[in-house]
């Protein structure tokens, strides 16, 4: 083990020096990395502290029961060639002079050993995440694109079924390797059709789905509607309990598969970068025999102000954006809600968003709020759609100052406990994410 540590440290130090040279070259205005289709190699050493469940007594399944602090040291090279790019995450967690041990260094073997301490991680679970990402092309810009690895914004169509799904909610303990692939027929001079396929986890194919679309009037000369899209979307979860040991509320069958499917129409009313505007409508069906419809618009003003609005007609028990950013955290609960027969009447809901984006979207702030057009229930009900829901995000990208970070705050069941405004800032039923980085040379802390 000590030989392994020494070899890894030597590898990191060599990589550190190489990364510094490579980054200096790529930042030069005359380097190939600054040219279209050029080659670039950058890399960094990531040093930080993570909290992992590796300590304490073992439970009945032989798993650790308490959290421990581990230092992370990782070499993260990033290689780009034209539209192709690959990022690696070659790291190890360790402790210096661990408590209760005579060793000077303890290394967490779960970083490289499948099924370590019975954690159930297969070879693919352990080694696919060593690739932070593999990509070709850019979604929304290139007719063919593919991204594999950590994905933080999987959205199909207008997001009424899958909107902003991310597979990174279990970092640092678990990195999941996903897939987002799209192909537009314009690549073959056939812009009439295209498709997008996704999975949250290539190792298990638990969350899988896709969207196919056509532009029926693309060969006409009719303004506006010539670029209209008509799409069909379906997303399925083949293992709702993949991240949960037991049922949350009832004796449901954990082997069940659920699916949400629907159709949409999207019309770009105004194109361009300053005042883009599109209108869209969706209909979706969920496994509890509920359905929802939506009519909306979104766009930008002066290229920097973001806005959106939707009018929703929701059946009892219908959950908009079923596969959302926090789906992996609540998938078992949502699955069990879908097993219940919905009660109540169809009602009208709303959605509104506003924000701003600067410096080629390196600085982005956006807030979205949705809820029903009816009073908040006087007593608690488990249906989250009966309450307002807030999502706010702030992105400060790399390259402006040495610090760069992402922060998000998502709050469910607003008004269920203390009232609207007190609940809005209460951490109960909220998901708070903060990722702060500091770059110095080739090192990221």
C-alpha positions, 0 to 999 in steps of 0.5 A, a space after each residue: 500500500 505504501 508503494 501505491 501511495 508513493 507511486 500515486 504521489 509521484 504521478 500527481 507531481 509529474 502531472 502537476 508540472 506537465 499541467 502547468 506547462 500545458 496550461 501556459 501553452 494553451 493560454 498563449 494567443 498563438 497556441 493551437 488551443 486558441 485555434 478552431 480544431 486545435 489541440 489543448 491539454 490542461 490539468 490540475 491538482 484537486 486538493 480538498 476534504 470530503 466526508 464519507 461514510 467509512 467509520 463507526 460500527 457496521 450495520 446488519 449488512 456490514 456497512 459503516 454507519 458514521 461519517 469521517 473526514 478524508 483528504 482528497 488528492 486528485 489529478 484532473 487532466 482535461 484534453 480537448 481536440 476541436 469539438 472533442 473533449 475528455 476530462 479525467 478524475 484520478 484521485 485518492 482519499 487518505 488520512 494522515 495518522 488516522 485515529 486508532 491506527 499505527 500507520 502514518 497514512 490510511 488510504 480509502 480503498 473504495 476509490 479503486 476497489 469494487 464492492 469495497 466494504 459491501 457498498 455494492 459498487 460494480 467494476 463499472 460503478 467504480 471505474 466509469 466515474 474516473 471519466 468526469 466527462 467525455 464530450 463531442 459537440 455542444 447541445 443546442 449548437 451542433 447537429 450531433 453532440 454527446 456527453 458522458 459522465 457527470 451531467 447537471 442539466 438533462 432536459 428533454 424538450 421543454 422540461 415538463 417531464 424531465 427538466 434539469 435532472 442531474 446525476 451529481 447529487 451523491 458527490 463526493 461519495 458517489 460519482 455517476 456516469 450518465 449519457 446525453 446524446 442528440 442527433 439532428 437530421 440537418 447533419 445529413 441535410 434532412 432537418 425534418 427530424 431528430 432525436 435525443 437519448 439520455 440515461 442518468 447511469 450508464 452502469 445501471 440504465 435505471 433512468 432512461 429516456 428520449 425525445 423524437 421530434 419532427 419539423 413538419 413545415 421546415 421545407 415551406 417558406 411560411 415565417 415562424 412556423 417553418 421551424 416549429 417542432 412536434 415532439 414525443 418524450 418518454 422517460 422511465 425509471 427501472 429501479 426506483 429504489 436503487 439508492 434506498 435500502 428499504 421502502 419509505 412508506 409502504 410495502 411496494 414492489 422495488 422491482 417495478 418500473 414507472 414511466 412518464 410520457 407525453 407530447 409537445 409543440 414548440 415554435 420559435 417566435 423570434 430568433 437571434 441573440 438579443 431578443 429570442 422568444 419561443 412559445 410551447 405547449 406540452 401534455 404529459 401522462 404519469 403512471 397514477 393515471 394523472 395527466 397535465 397540460 402546459 402552455 408557456 413562453 420563455 426568452 431573453 431581452 437584450 441578451 442578458 435578461 432571462 424570463 419565462 411563464 407557464 399556465 398549467 392545467 394539472 390533474 390530481 396527483 400530477 407532478 410537473 417536471 417529475 424527473 427534476 434536479 433532485 430526482 435521485 434524492 426523492 425517487 423512492 418517495 415519488 414512486 410510492 406517491 405514484 402507487 396511490 389513487 389520486 383524489 381531488 379535482 383538476 386545477 390550474 397552476 402557474 410558473 414564472 421565472 426571471 434572471 440575468 446572464 452576463 459575460 457569455 453566461 459566465 455569471 448567471 442568476 435565475 429564480 423560478 417559482 411555481 404553484 397552484 391557483 388555490 389556497 395553501 392547504 390548512 393541514 399538511 398533505 403529501 402532494 407537493 404540487 399543492 404548495 408553491 415551489 422555488 428554485 434559485 441558482 447562481 453561477 459564477 464561472 471560471 476566468 473572471 477572478 480566481 474563485 468560481 462557484 455554483 450555488 442553488 437553493 430548491 425549496 418544496 412545500 412552501 407554506 406547509 408549516 410556518 407560512 409562506 415567507 417563513 417557510 421560504 427561508 427554512 431549510 426543512 424540505 430544501 435542497 441546498 448546494 454550494 460548490 466553491 473552487 479556487 484556482 492557483 496555477 494548475 491547482 484547484 482547491 
